[in-house]
Amino acid sequence: MTGIAIVGRGAMARAHARAWSELGLGESIGYVNTLTDGPPLPFAPLARFEPDLRVVLRDPDVQIVSVCTPTPTHAGIALEALRAGKSVLLEKPIALTIAEALAVRDEAARSPGVLMVAHVVRFFEGYRAIRETFEAGTLGAALAVAAGRFGPAPRPSTWWHDESKSGGIVVDFSIHDFDQLNLFLGRPLSVTARRARPDGPVEATVDYAGGGVGHATGFMGMPAGFSFASSLDVVGSAGLADHRFSRALDSAVPGAVQDTVRVQTAAGTSERAIAAHNPYRSQAEYFLQCVRTGAAPDFCPVDDAVLALAVALAAKQSLDSGSPVGVVTV
C-alpha cells in the first residue's frame, strides 16, 4: 500500500487529492498537513489533519508527499521531505530562486525518494499530442513557438499578490509556457519582457541557441466568469502544429469544451478533438509509476523545472528593467 501525505489544503491540494482518489488511492491519503484544522479534504476521507510536518515525515507508512503550498514554502518543504527519504510531487515552481532550486535538485539526487515538479501542462493531452508529433519528426526542426495563457484576476490571497512571495504572473503563471518553449526550442539565451500598461498582458520573447525564437503571452485580467484558456503554436521546418484549450481554471476535471490539435504539413492538414480528461490524474499516475519502479521522471525532469524557473526569473527582471536579460545557465 502506498501511503500519501498532502501538504496544503487549497485548490492544488484538492486537485492532487482528487487525482490520487481517481487512481484508487483516496483512502491511502493518511495526512493533510496544514497549520489549522478544518473540514475534511474532499477525496481524502481517512486523512488526519496534522500541523507538524515532522510528525508526517517520521511516519514510515508515508511514501509520497504532495506539496501543494504557497510558492515561498516549496523549497523548504521539499528539502525536508527528500531528506526524510520520501518521494515528492512538488507543485511548480520548484522554488523562488535559482539557488533554492539547485538545492532541491541536488538533494533529490542524494535522496532515495523520487522528485518530480508538477508542470501539469505537460500532461494535458493536447500539449502532449503536439510534443509526440514533434518528437516523431513530423514538424522537422522547431523554428518558432508561441504559447499563451489567459484567465480572470486571481482571488484574494495572503501571498499571491505579493510578488516577493509568488514571483508575479511570469513566475507563477507563464512559467508553464516558458517550460513549453524550452521543450521545443532547447537552450534559452535571453528574455525580453514588456507590458504596455500596468494591468495589461505580459509579452515575453525568448531567444534560443541555434536561432529559435519563443513568444509567451500571459494575462490574468479577463472578466469574472471567463473560462481559463491557453494556446500553443509550433512552427517547424516541415510543418505547423497548434492547440487551443479552454477550461475552468479551478476544475480538476475539465468540462465539456472541445479542444483541438491541428497539424499541417506538405502531406495535408489533420485535426482532432481532445477528449475530456484529468491531467492531474495523468500526472499522478506517471509519478506513481516512477516511484514504484525507482525510475527518474524523464517525461518531466527536475532540470527542466529549474530551467523554466530561470527563464521566468529572467522575464521578471526584464519586465522590471525594460531591458533584455540573459538566462542564468543551470
N, C-alpha and C positions, 0 to 999 in steps of 0.2 A: 504494500500500500504506500502511495506517495503522499507524505504529509506536506501541507501547504500553509504558509502564513502570508497574509496580505497586510502590508504596511500602508496605512491611509484609509480614508473612508469616503472620498469624494467620487466624482464621475468616473475617473480611471479605475479606482478600486472596484466600483460596481461593474465596470466593463470587464475587468480581469476575473472577478468572481463569477460573472455570467459565463465567460469563456471556459473556466475550469469546470463549471457545472455542466455545460454542454458536452464536455468530454467525460462526463460521469464522475467527476471528482469534487462535486459540491460539498459532499459530506467529509471530504478529506481536508477541507479548509479548517484547520484547527484553531487558528488565531486570526484576529483582526487587531493589529497593533495601532492604537490611537491613544491620545492623551486623555480623552474623555470617553466615558461610557455612553451608550445611546441605543437606539433601536437596532434590531438585528440587521446585518448587511444582507440585502437580497442575494439569493443563491448560495448563501453560506449558513445553512440552518444550524449547524453544530458549532460554529465558531465562537470562541471565547474572546471577549474584549480584554486586552492586556496592554496597559500603558507603558510597561517597561520592556523595551526591545531586548534587553539582556536576558530576560526570562524566556522570551520566544526563542532566541538563538541558542540557549542552553538545552532546549528540548531536542533529544536525539531523533524524535519522530518527525521533526520538521526537516524536509529535504530541499524544499523550494520556497523562496521568498519573492513575492511580487511586490516591488517597490513602486508605490503609486502616490507619492507625497509631493509637496511643492518642490520646485527645482533646486532651491538652495540646500535642501537636505539630501539630494540624490547621492552625492559622492560619499558623504559620511556614513549613511546607512549601508550603501553597497560595500564599502570597505569593511564595516563591522561584520556584515553577513558573510562576505567572502573569507574573512579571517576565521570565522566560525565553521568554515567548510561547507557552507550552504551553496546551492545553485541559485542564481539571482536573475530574475527577469526585471530589468530596470527600465522604468519609463524614460523616454527621451526628455531633454537632452541628457547625455551621460553625466554632465557636470556644468558648472557655470564658467570655469576657466580651463585652459589647456593643462595647467599644472595638475589640477584636480583630476581631470580626465585621464591623464597619463598615470597618475597614482592608482586609479581604479583599474585601468588596463593592466598595469604591472602586477597588482595584487591578484587579479584574476589569473594571470599566468602562473602564479605560485600556488593558488588555491586548488584543492581537489574538486571544487564546485565548478559549474559552468556559468559563465556570464553571457547574457545577451541583452543588448539595449533594444528597447521596444520601438523600433522605427516601423510602426504598424503599416504604413503606406506600402511597404514592400510586399505586404500580404493582401493588399487589395487586388482582386482578380484582374481588373483592367490594367493596372500597372504591371502586374506580373506577366500578363499576356504580351505586353509590348517588350518587356525585358527578354522573354523567351524568344520572341520574334527577332530581336536584335542579336541575341547570342547565337541564334541559328544561322546568322549571316545574311538574312533576307534583306536587311536595310543597308548592308555594306558598312563602311566606316561612318561613325557619328560625326557630323559636322556642326550641328547646332541643336540645342534642346531648349525648349521653353516650358516652364511649369508655373502654375499659379494656384492659389487657394483663397477663398473668399467667404467671409462669414459675418454675422452681426457682431456688434460690440460685445465683449465678454461680460459676464455677470459681475456684480461687485465682488471683490476678492481682497483678502488681507495681504496678498503678496503679488498677484499677477500684474497689477497696475503700477507696481514699483519696479522699474527696470533694473535696479540693482539686485533684485531678487529673481526676476523672471527672464531678464535679458531683452524684454520687449518683443515686439512682433517678429523680428527677424530671427531671434534665438528660439522662441517658444513655438512659433507658428510656421515661418518659412523654412525652418531647418529641414522639414520633410522634403521640400523642393530642392534645397541645396544637396541633400542626400541623393535625390534622383539625378540631378545634373552630374554629380561626381560619378555615379554608377555608369552613365553612358559616356562621359567625356574624359574621365581619367583624373589627371593631377591638376588641381586648380592652382593658378599663379597669383591672381589678384582679383579684387572685387571693387566695383564702383556702384554705390547705392545712393538713391535720392528719393525724395518725395516732394511734389510740387506745392503741397500745403500740409500743415501740421496734422490734419485729420484725414489725409488722403492715402492712397495706396503707396506702398514702398516698392520701388523698382530697383532690382539689383542685376548687374551684368557681371558675369564671371568669365575671365579669360583662362584658357587651359593650355597646358603644354601640348604642342602639336597643332595649335591653331584653332581648336574648337572653341565655340562661344556658347555660354549658357545665359538664360534670362529667367529670372524669378520675379513674380509679382505676388505680393501679399497684401490683403486688405481686410480689416476687421471693423468695417464701418457700414456694412449693409443694414437695411432697416430691420427692425424687430420682426421675427417671423420668417425671415429669409432662410431657406434651406441651404446648408453648407454646400459649396460647390468647389470643384478643383478641376484642373486640366493638365494634360501632358502632351507635348508635341515634339516628335523626334524627326530631324532632317538627316538622312543618311546619304551616302554617295550612290546608293542603289534604290532608294525609296523613302517613303514617308510613313509615319505612323502617328495616330493621335487618339486621345481618350478624353472623354468628358464624364464627370462624376457629379452626382447631386444626391445628397442625403441629409438627414437630420444630424447635426454635429454631435449631439449628446446621446445618440442612439447606438447601443452596442450592436444591434442587428439592423442593417439598412432596410429602408422601406421599399415600397414597390415603385421605384422610379427607375426607368430604363436607362442604363448606362451602355455606352457603345465603345468599341475599339475598331478603328478603321486603318487598314494598311493599303498603301498604293505603291506599286512597282511597275516596271515596264510590262509585266505579265498581266496587269489589270488591278482592279480595286476590290478588296473584300471588306465586309463589315459584319460584325457580330455583336449581339447583345450580351451583356454580362448579367448572369443570374444573381439574384439577391443572395448575399452570404454574410457571414460574420467574420471580418478579418481578424478580430481579436481571438476568436476561436482558432483560426488557422495559425496565427502566431503562437498561441499557447501550445497547440498540437505539435508544431515544429520544435519548439523549445523543449517540450516534454520528451520528444524522441531523442534530442541531443543529450538530455540529462540521463535518460535510461541507457544510452549506448556509450556515453562518455565522449561523444564527438563534438568537435568545435562547431559553432553555429556559422558555417561557411556561407549560408544564404544571407546572413545578417551579421557580418564580422564586427568585432569591437573596434578594430582600426578604422572601419568606415564610419562608425559613430563619432569617433574622435575627429576624423577629417570633416564630417558635416558640421561639427561644432566649430572647427577652425574657420570654415567659410562663413558661418553665421556670425562669429565674433568679428571677422574682418568686415562683413557687411554692416554690422552695428557701428564699428569705428568709422567706416566710410560715411555712413549716414550722419554721424555726429560731426565729422570734419569737413565733409564736402569734397574729399579727395579720394583717389584710388588708394586701396590698402592691400599690401601683399599678404598672402595667406601663409600663416606660420606652418613650416614643414613639420609634420608629426610622424 
